[in-house]
């Protein structure tokens, strides 16, 4: 069983963004800075947090999801993080022009939770039940956030922090897309392998 060193390192980076203020300031999504060419902020903002409670409420979901993904495949963890971070950052830049600053791992956490739960649907009966329940909860969360304005946390009392529902929706969509692409590639690979085996058998018979 592989040690989840990447997950631990990313979690440490999240903590550093709160403990060491210059770190957070350098990596946070700042629309003006992005427009000026600091494009890395589109990816790194998801591992920056404003306060201790903001960090805690994201890390309790992010760290277990990262560990589960990494223990299965480190490449899978990196793939989901990169796709979701880029997709969320670009969506915020394009669709939320009034949002000057953004930080937090909730979107990429939901991407990982979605991807891990979808893969879990291929497991044992009990694990499928757990993962299916998780997917239902994620779906309900998106519905009540986008249609009813409900929020898991009310950050209004903490330095004007607000939840960005768009980040959550794009995060879930990213996890779903990664799963669909990987599933499609796996099935295509199986079909190709089966076809080659059939051709090899046919050539032996002839």
HELIX and SHEET records of a PDB file:
HELIX    1   1 UNK A    5  UNK A   19  1                                  15    
HELIX    2   2 UNK A   21  UNK A   27  1                                   7    
HELIX    3   3 UNK A   31  UNK A   35  1                                   5    
HELIX    4   4 UNK A   41  UNK A   44  1                                   4    
HELIX    5   5 UNK A   45  UNK A   47  5                                   3    
HELIX    6   6 UNK A   52  UNK A   72  1                                  21    
HELIX    7   7 UNK A   74  UNK A   95  1                                  22    
HELIX    8   8 UNK A  106  UNK A  120  1                                  15    
HELIX    9   9 UNK A  125  UNK A  148  1                                  24    
HELIX   10  10 UNK A  155  UNK A  157  5                                   3    
HELIX   11  11 UNK A  165  UNK A  205  1                                  41    
SHEET    1   A 2 UNK A  29  UNK A  30  0                                        
SHEET    2   A 2 UNK A 101  UNK A 102 -1                                        
END                                                                             
